[in-house]
């Protein structure tokens, strides 16, 4: 006795159920359903013990997959804008390396640098938009439309939110790396 409840072993439980649901009376279907429910409850008890670990592993795999997918989109877009950014950065660094008495066009360099950064940023965002939503002129599908196609035309919001978070993470890291380079120029 444990708190007034008597625990039976499995064979006694099956015998009690068999007496309650007599196969001769046609209650065998009810017996099978009841037995299945009991087995399912015991199986769920075991599954619920290991389910958090399985869920964590599946979520980690899902996050890594969306992170890689987002990284490909960001770096493809970065390739398009990197030529413009590299040229503007090279011009600015070359000007900053000149002796101080030759710095006669600081305002011109600032406006040229600002325009170059805006142009490189626009190229990057345009290319990122095409990577995400596709390019209709080239009939190229974007990442979001591929995800919708995989899920039968429905938007998989959980994956899209993870994808957006991964994109944000990559863009934040990109800004953190580029900011010291830009602020280290003599223009600012």
Helices and strands as residue ranges (DSSP letters): H 10-20, G 23-25, H 28-96, G 100-102, H 106-133, H 143-150, H 157-183
